[in-house]
Amino acid sequence: MPLVRLKLRVSPFVTTDFTGKFVKTLLINANPNLERIFEDKRTPSPKPLRITPLLKDGTEEPLYPKVVIRRFGEAAGKPEGNPNPIAVNGLYHVYVGYVGGLEPEIDLAVTKLMGGVQLEYGSEVRVRLVEYEKVEQRVPREFNSVKVYFITPAIFVDPFVKFSKLDRDRAKRFVPYPPLIFSVNVYDVFRKAYERNIIRLSYALVESHTVLNTVTKVWYHYDGKWLPGVIGYAKFFLRKGVPERAKEAVRRVLENAMEMGVGSGRAAGFGFVKIKFDAIS
């Protein structure tokens, strides 16, 4: 699945919302055909398109109103009141991942952005594409461990709801356990063999004892509400003696996660991850 990185110059505006909403609005303005992918409930789930919010030039820190719970055990109640406004102005990066069949629509949006796009987003905003790059990411054939960095808030999807056929259950899960983190990716890759490969992932990746110190909660502001998500990073070891078929399944799932993100809300800018490997030389 292709993954592209766009460097954008954005004229000044102010927002109190998650900037993934701005990116979605921008892409729809650049190519109205994308609206059916973003908005139409008839589009298959998970959606075949993922984006990120605006990422600061250089650091690629995501731009959105947030309250981070920085210490384990710290009081973590929902923030009160509205967030402080965020000023947007200058150079930003955005990642867009998509299935191959959407390439003509993405290319059309990119072409329009090269000439500049003007849109209403609380005020008149102008955006122009400065740089375009196709990002190639590969999972090494052999590795000992993997670190998953949650760059934007991750919202995990519970695979056990699907197993039990409780499709209306929308309880959220926050523990950084591989079947929860990668459940959408397993479905993307395997579909009919979903349950079998969720189990493979569960026994193949073993969490580090530090995982509760390196993953934390963030409150993000979206559509006028404070909502919880997961940020930080989690380290997992590949269990020794795992059969090759299970290792290949893990590789394919991790590659999908690098290209398409993890969890729900990927088409709104959530679940953007970067993955680093301790490869066997």
C-alpha positions as CSV (number, residue, x, y, z in Angstrom):
1,M,0.0,0.0,0.0
2,P,1.5,3.4,-1.0
3,L,2.5,5.9,1.7
4,V,3.3,9.5,0.7
5,R,4.7,12.4,2.7
6,L,3.5,15.9,1.7
7,K,5.3,19.1,2.8
8,L,2.8,21.9,2.9
9,R,3.0,25.7,3.4
10,V,-0.1,26.8,5.3
11,S,-1.2,30.4,5.7
12,P,-2.2,31.5,9.2
13,F,-5.3,30.3,11.0
14,V,-6.4,29.4,14.5
15,T,-8.1,26.3,15.7
16,T,-9.1,24.5,18.9
17,D,-9.7,21.2,17.2
18,F,-7.6,18.1,16.1
19,T,-5.8,19.2,12.9
20,G,-6.6,15.9,11.2
21,K,-10.0,17.5,10.5
22,F,-8.2,20.3,8.7
23,V,-6.2,17.8,6.6
24,K,-9.3,15.9,5.7
25,T,-11.1,19.1,4.7
26,L,-8.0,20.2,2.6
27,L,-7.9,16.9,0.7
28,I,-11.6,17.0,-0.1
29,N,-11.2,20.6,-1.3
30,A,-8.3,19.4,-3.5
31,N,-10.3,16.5,-4.9
32,P,-14.0,16.4,-4.1
33,N,-14.1,12.7,-5.2
34,L,-12.3,11.9,-1.9
35,E,-15.4,12.9,0.1
36,R,-17.1,9.6,-0.5
37,I,-14.1,7.8,1.0
38,F,-13.9,10.0,4.1
39,E,-17.6,10.5,4.7
40,D,-19.8,7.9,3.0
41,K,-21.0,5.2,5.4
42,R,-21.2,2.8,2.5
43,T,-17.4,2.8,2.2
44,P,-16.0,-0.5,3.6
45,S,-14.5,-0.4,7.0
46,P,-11.7,-0.1,7.8
47,K,-11.4,2.7,5.3
48,P,-8.8,2.3,2.5
49,L,-7.3,5.7,3.2
50,R,-5.3,7.1,6.2
51,I,-4.0,10.6,7.0
52,T,-2.2,12.3,9.8
53,P,-2.9,15.7,11.4
54,L,-0.5,18.5,10.6
55,L,3.1,17.6,11.8
56,K,5.5,20.3,12.6
57,D,8.3,20.8,10.1
58,G,11.6,19.2,11.3
59,T,10.3,17.5,14.5
60,E,7.1,16.0,13.0
61,E,5.4,16.6,16.3
62,P,1.6,16.4,15.7
63,L,-0.3,19.6,16.1
64,Y,-3.5,19.3,18.2
65,P,-4.9,20.5,21.6
66,K,-3.9,18.0,24.2
67,V,-3.3,17.2,27.9
68,V,-0.7,14.5,28.4
69,I,-0.7,12.3,31.5
70,R,3.1,12.2,32.0
71,R,3.6,10.2,35.1
72,F,2.3,6.7,35.9
73,G,-0.5,7.0,38.6
74,E,-1.0,10.7,38.0
75,A,-4.6,12.0,38.3
76,A,-6.0,11.4,34.9
77,G,-9.5,12.9,34.9
78,K,-11.0,14.6,31.9
79,P,-9.7,18.2,31.5
80,E,-12.2,20.9,32.3
81,G,-13.0,23.7,29.9
82,N,-11.9,24.4,26.4
83,P,-8.3,24.2,25.2
84,N,-6.2,27.2,24.4
85,P,-6.3,28.0,20.6
86,I,-3.5,26.7,18.4
87,A,-1.9,29.1,15.9
88,V,-1.1,27.4,12.5
89,N,1.3,29.1,10.2
90,G,4.2,27.9,8.0
91,L,5.6,24.6,7.0
92,Y,4.0,21.2,8.0
93,H,4.2,17.6,7.0
94,V,1.3,15.2,6.3
95,Y,1.4,11.5,5.6
96,V,-1.2,9.9,3.4
97,G,-1.5,6.1,3.1
98,Y,-4.0,4.4,0.8
99,V,-4.7,1.2,-1.2
100,G,-3.4,1.1,-4.7
101,G,-6.8,1.6,-6.3
102,L,-7.0,5.1,-4.9
103,E,-3.8,6.3,-6.6
104,P,-5.5,8.3,-9.4
105,E,-7.6,10.2,-6.8
106,I,-4.6,10.9,-4.6
107,D,-2.5,12.0,-7.6
108,L,-5.3,14.4,-8.6
109,A,-5.3,15.9,-5.1
110,V,-1.5,16.2,-5.1
111,T,-1.6,17.9,-8.5
112,K,-4.2,20.4,-7.3
113,L,-2.1,21.1,-4.2
114,M,1.0,21.9,-6.3
115,G,-0.9,24.9,-7.7
116,G,-2.3,25.8,-4.3
117,V,-5.7,25.3,-2.7
118,Q,-7.8,27.9,-1.0
119,L,-10.5,26.9,1.6
120,E,-12.7,28.2,4.3
121,Y,-11.7,26.9,7.8
122,G,-12.9,29.4,10.2
123,S,-11.1,32.0,8.1
124,E,-9.7,31.9,4.5
125,V,-6.7,29.5,4.4
126,R,-4.3,29.0,1.6
127,V,-2.2,25.8,1.2
128,R,0.5,24.9,-1.3
129,L,2.5,21.7,-1.8
130,V,6.2,22.3,-1.3
131,E,7.6,18.8,-1.5
132,Y,6.3,15.3,-2.3
133,E,7.9,12.1,-1.3
134,K,7.0,8.4,-1.6
135,V,8.0,6.6,1.6
136,E,9.3,3.1,1.3
137,Q,9.2,1.1,4.6
138,R,10.1,-2.5,5.0
139,V,10.1,-5.0,7.9
140,P,13.5,-6.8,8.1
141,R,13.4,-10.5,7.4
142,E,14.8,-11.2,10.9
143,F,14.6,-9.1,14.0
144,N,14.8,-9.6,17.8
145,S,12.5,-6.8,18.9
146,V,10.3,-3.9,17.7
147,K,9.4,-0.5,19.1
148,V,6.1,1.0,18.2
149,Y,5.9,4.7,18.6
150,F,2.4,6.1,18.8
151,I,2.9,9.6,17.2
152,T,-0.8,10.6,17.1
153,P,-3.4,9.3,19.6
154,A,-4.1,5.6,19.1
155,I,-7.6,4.2,19.7
156,F,-7.4,0.5,19.9
157,V,-10.0,-1.9,18.5
158,D,-11.0,-4.9,20.5
159,P,-10.7,-8.2,18.4
160,F,-12.5,-10.2,21.1
161,V,-15.7,-8.2,20.4
162,K,-15.6,-9.6,16.8
163,F,-14.9,-13.1,18.1
164,S,-17.9,-12.9,20.4
165,K,-20.0,-11.3,17.8
166,L,-21.0,-8.4,20.1
167,D,-20.7,-5.9,17.2
168,R,-22.7,-3.2,19.1
169,D,-20.2,-3.2,22.0
170,R,-18.1,0.0,21.7
171,A,-16.2,-0.2,25.0
172,K,-12.7,1.2,24.5
173,R,-9.5,-0.6,25.4
174,F,-6.2,1.1,26.3
175,V,-3.7,-1.6,27.3
176,P,-0.9,-1.8,24.7
177,Y,-1.3,-5.5,24.0
178,P,-0.5,-6.6,20.4
179,P,-4.0,-8.0,19.5
180,L,-5.5,-4.7,20.5
181,I,-2.9,-2.5,18.9
182,F,-2.9,-4.3,15.5
183,S,-6.4,-5.8,15.3
184,V,-7.4,-3.6,12.4
185,N,-4.1,-4.4,10.6
186,V,-4.7,-8.1,11.0
187,Y,-8.2,-7.6,9.5
188,D,-6.7,-5.5,6.6
189,V,-4.2,-8.2,5.7
190,F,-6.0,-11.5,6.5
191,R,-9.8,-11.0,6.6
192,K,-11.0,-14.6,6.4
193,A,-8.1,-15.9,8.6
194,Y,-8.5,-13.1,11.1
195,E,-8.9,-15.1,14.3
196,R,-6.0,-17.4,13.5
197,N,-3.7,-14.5,12.9
198,I,-4.8,-12.6,16.0
199,I,-3.7,-15.6,18.0
200,R,-0.4,-15.8,16.1
201,L,0.3,-12.2,16.9
202,S,-0.7,-12.7,20.6
203,Y,1.9,-15.4,21.2
204,A,4.6,-14.2,18.8
205,L,5.1,-10.7,20.3
206,V,5.9,-10.4,24.0
207,E,5.8,-7.0,25.7
208,S,8.8,-5.5,27.5
209,H,8.5,-5.0,31.3
210,T,9.0,-1.3,30.7
211,V,5.8,-1.0,28.6
212,L,3.7,0.7,31.3
213,N,6.4,3.3,31.8
214,T,6.7,4.2,28.1
215,V,3.1,4.3,27.0
216,T,0.8,6.9,28.4
217,K,-2.6,8.5,28.0
218,V,-3.4,11.7,26.2
219,W,-6.6,13.8,26.2
220,Y,-7.2,15.2,22.7
221,H,-9.9,17.7,21.8
222,Y,-12.2,16.7,18.9
223,D,-15.6,18.1,17.9
224,G,-15.8,20.0,21.1
225,K,-15.0,17.1,23.4
226,W,-12.0,15.9,25.4
227,L,-11.4,12.2,24.5
228,P,-8.7,9.7,25.6
229,G,-6.1,8.1,23.5
230,V,-2.7,6.3,23.8
231,I,0.7,7.9,22.9
232,G,4.3,7.1,23.8
233,Y,6.0,3.8,22.7
234,A,5.8,0.1,23.4
235,K,8.6,-2.4,22.9
236,F,7.9,-6.0,22.0
237,F,10.2,-9.0,21.6
238,L,9.7,-11.6,19.0
239,R,9.4,-14.9,20.9
240,K,12.1,-17.4,20.2
241,G,11.1,-20.5,18.4
242,V,8.1,-19.0,16.7
243,P,7.2,-21.0,13.5
244,E,8.1,-19.3,10.3
245,R,4.4,-19.0,9.2
246,A,3.7,-16.9,12.4
247,K,6.8,-14.8,11.9
248,E,5.7,-14.0,8.3
249,A,2.2,-13.1,9.6
250,V,3.8,-10.7,12.1
251,R,6.0,-9.1,9.4
252,R,2.9,-8.5,7.1
253,V,0.9,-7.0,10.0
254,L,3.7,-4.6,11.0
255,E,4.3,-3.5,7.4
256,N,0.6,-2.7,7.1
257,A,0.7,-0.7,10.4
258,M,3.7,1.4,9.1
259,E,1.7,2.2,5.9
260,M,-1.8,2.5,7.2
261,G,-1.5,3.2,11.0
262,V,-3.2,1.3,13.8
263,G,-6.6,1.3,15.5
264,S,-9.7,3.2,14.6
265,G,-10.0,6.7,13.2
266,R,-7.1,6.3,10.8
267,A,-8.9,8.3,8.1
268,A,-9.2,11.1,10.6
269,G,-5.5,11.2,11.6
270,F,-5.4,8.8,14.5
271,G,-3.1,5.9,15.0
272,F,-0.1,7.2,13.1
273,V,2.9,5.0,14.2
274,K,6.6,4.8,13.5
275,I,8.2,1.4,14.0
276,K,11.8,0.6,14.6
277,F,13.5,-2.8,14.7
278,D,16.4,-4.4,16.4
279,A,17.3,-6.4,13.4
280,I,19.5,-9.5,13.4
281,S,22.6,-8.7,11.2
